[in-house]
Amino acid sequence: MRRSPAESVHGWKKRPGAWRHIGLVFALAVLCVILASARPQAVSVGYVLTLLRQIAINGILAVGVTYVLLTGGVDLSLGSVLALGGVVAATFARSGAYPLAVPLFLGVLTGALCGGVNGLVVTKGRAAPFIATLGMMTAARGLAYIFSGGRPVSQLRPEFTHIGSGSLLGIPIPVVILVVVALVSAVFLRRTRAGRHIYATGGNEAAAYASGINVHAAKILAYTVCGACAGIAGIVQAARSTTGQPNAGIMYELDAIASVVIGGTSLGGGVGGVGGTLLGAVLMGVISSGLDMLNVSSYYQQVVKGVIIVGAVMLDRRKTR
């Protein structure tokens, strides 16, 4: 049965996130037109694929931290966990002594363990997410330096580095990984009981607890998945740079969180999703790439990103009043 125009408008009003997504797509289109006008090479297929390859790492981190923000928490340890996961994976990818699956598994496991510890400290230790993940940010960075001996882990096997530089059917492998992570997360959050529990926990924790939801388990799961995504991003980062860098990922958590908030996920929890997160990550990537192409100093780029983050938070607060 066809909807009347009034019913259609009313349906859109019930889904304010849809308007947010349309706004993001419009802003992205405007930025692309401006960039293409200033630098015609920006419309080439090679440039677009390179841009997507660059966006992939932040996109994977952003999808992971979406879980945490949906519970009403935050994770400031993403960059450090990325570095630790990358160093661990690179260490076991230096020779042919182990199958490729071993460094990949250990990199993801390292991130998941760090995320699980964050979740336990937040739930069982009753620490504020800001403090718990700030502590993990420092500890994971230190562990990355300890594990690598303070030096980059180099001489990685070609099969491992191919993950960062190779393509699958013409699509960069990091982009393929991002798409898989995003699709699995979107289905999990929207179509499974555990995913709905994450939304319920962030929407109203007291009501979720009263209805029989194990809110602690939901939070621990969210932080664990977030950590696992950081481990995946660390593997991609190490494969792209062909070294496991203990100083990798500095300030990456801010770009990831900004992408999620710009994409419509509320800092208060319970509202948002992976689709908006991907749009936010692409928008952040286009802005960074555009500023690079226009030869804007990296110092000014930091200012621009800071303004974007503050603006996104203010918009979120205004929306949730």
Residue pairs with C-beta under 8 A, 6 or more apart in sequence:
3 11
12 18
12 19
16 319
17 264
17 271
17 272
17 273
17 276
20 263
20 264
20 276
21 264
21 275
21 276
21 279
24 262
24 263
24 264
24 276
24 279
24 280
24 283
25 279
27 283
28 279
28 282
28 283
28 286
31 283
31 286
31 287
31 290
32 42
32 286
34 290
35 42
35 286
35 289
35 290
35 293
36 42
36 43
38 293
38 294
39 293
39 294
41 47
42 290
42 293
49 167
49 170
49 171
49 172
49 175
51 285
51 286
51 289
52 172
52 175
53 172
53 174
53 175
53 240
54 285
54 288
54 289
55 175
55 178
55 281
55 282
55 284
55 285
56 172
56 174
56 175
56 177
56 178
56 236
57 82
57 174
57 233
57 236
57 237
57 240
57 252
58 252
58 255
58 256
58 259
58 281
58 284
58 285
59 178
59 182
59 259
59 277
59 278
59 281
59 282
59 285
60 177
60 178
60 181
60 229
60 232
60 233
60 236
61 78
61 82
61 229
61 230
61 233
61 252
61 253
61 255
61 256
62 255
62 256
62 257
62 259
62 260
62 263
62 277
62 278
62 280
62 281
63 178
63 181
63 182
63 185
63 229
63 274
63 277
63 278
64 75
64 78
64 181
64 225
64 226
64 227
64 228
64 229
64 230
64 233
64 256
65 74
65 75
65 78
65 226
65 229
65 253
65 256
65 257
65 260
66 185
66 189
66 260
66 265
66 272
66 273
66 274
66 277
67 185
67 189
67 198
67 221
67 222
67 223
67 225
67 226
68 74
68 75
68 129
68 222
68 223
68 226
69 202
69 257
69 260
69 261
69 265
69 266
69 267
69 269
69 272
70 189
70 198
70 199
70 201
70 202
70 222
70 265
70 269
70 270
70 271
70 272
71 198
71 201
71 202
71 218
71 219
71 222
71 269
72 201
72 202
72 205
72 267
72 268
72 269
72 270
73 122
73 129
73 219
73 222
73 223
73 269
74 129
74 130
74 133
74 257
74 267
75 115
75 118
75 129
75 133
75 223
75 226
75 253
76 130
76 133
76 134
76 136
76 137
76 253
77 114
77 118
77 133
77 134
77 136
77 137
77 140
77 230
77 253
78 226
78 230
78 233
78 249
78 252
78 253
78 256
79 137
79 248
79 249
79 250
79 251
79 252
79 253
80 136
80 137
80 138
80 139
80 140
80 141
80 144
80 249
81 110
81 111
81 114
81 115
81 136
81 140
81 227
81 230
81 231
81 234
81 249
82 111
82 230
82 231
82 233
82 234
82 237
82 248
82 249
82 252
83 140
83 141
83 144
83 234
83 245
83 246
83 247
83 248
83 249
84 110
84 111
84 114
84 140
84 141
84 143
84 144
84 147
84 234
85 107
85 108
85 110
85 111
85 114
85 230
85 231
85 232
85 233
85 234
85 235
86 107
86 144
86 234
86 235
86 237
86 238
86 244
86 245
86 248
86 249
87 144
87 147
87 148
87 153
87 234
87 238
87 244
87 245
87 246
88 103
88 106
88 107
88 110
88 147
88 244
89 103
89 104
89 106
89 107
89 110
89 160
89 231
89 234
89 235
89 238
89 244
90 103
90 153
90 156
90 160
90 238
90 243
90 244
91 103
91 147
91 148
91 153
91 244
92 98
92 102
92 103
92 106
93 100
93 103
93 156
93 157
93 160
93 238
94 153
94 154
94 155
94 156
94 157
95 157
96 157
100 157
100 159
100 160
103 160
103 235
104 235
107 231
107 232
107 234
107 235
107 238
108 228
108 231
108 232
108 235
109 231
110 231
110 234
111 227
111 228
111 229
111 230
111 231
111 232
111 234
112 224
112 225
112 227
112 228
112 231
113 227
114 136
114 140
114 227
114 230
114 231
115 223
115 224
115 225
115 226
115 227
115 228
115 230
116 220
116 223
116 224
116 227
117 136
118 129
118 132
118 133
118 136
118 223
118 226
118 227
119 219
119 220
119 221
119 222
119 223
119 224
120 220
121 127
121 132
121 135
121 136
122 128
122 129
122 132
122 219
122 223
123 215
123 216
123 219
123 220
124 216
125 132
137 253
141 246
144 246
144 247
145 246
147 246
148 244
148 246
150 246
151 246
152 243
152 244
152 245
152 246
153 238
153 243
153 244
154 242
154 243
154 244
156 238
156 239
156 242
156 243
156 244
160 238
160 239
161 239
161 242
162 173
162 239
163 173
163 174
163 177
163 235
163 236
163 239
164 173
164 174
164 236
164 237
164 238
164 239
164 240
164 241
164 242
165 239
165 240
166 172
166 173
167 173
168 176
174 236
174 240
177 232
177 236
181 229
181 232
182 274
182 277
182 278
185 225
185 274
186 273
186 274
186 275
188 194
188 195
189 195
189 198
189 199
189 273
189 274
190 273
194 218
194 221
197 208
197 213
197 214
197 215
197 217
197 218
198 218
198 221
198 222
199 270
200 207
200 208
200 211
200 213
200 218
200 270
201 208
201 213
201 215
201 218
201 219
201 269
201 270
202 266
202 268
202 269
202 270
202 271
203 269
203 270
203 271
204 270
205 215
208 215
208 218
209 215
233 249
233 252
234 248
234 249
237 245
237 248
237 249
238 244
238 245
238 248
241 248
254 305
254 309
255 284
255 305
256 281
257 309
258 280
258 284
258 305
258 308
258 309
258 312
259 277
259 280
259 281
259 283
259 284
260 272
260 276
260 277
260 280
261 267
261 280
261 309
261 312
261 313
261 316
262 276
262 279
262 280
262 283
262 284
262 308
262 312
263 272
263 273
263 275
263 276
263 277
263 278
263 279
263 280
263 281
264 271
264 272
264 273
264 276
264 280
265 271
265 272
265 273
265 276
265 277
266 272
266 316
266 319
266 320
267 313
267 316
267 317
268 316
268 320
271 320
284 305
284 308
287 304
287 305
287 308
288 301
288 305
291 300
291 301
291 304
292 301
296 304
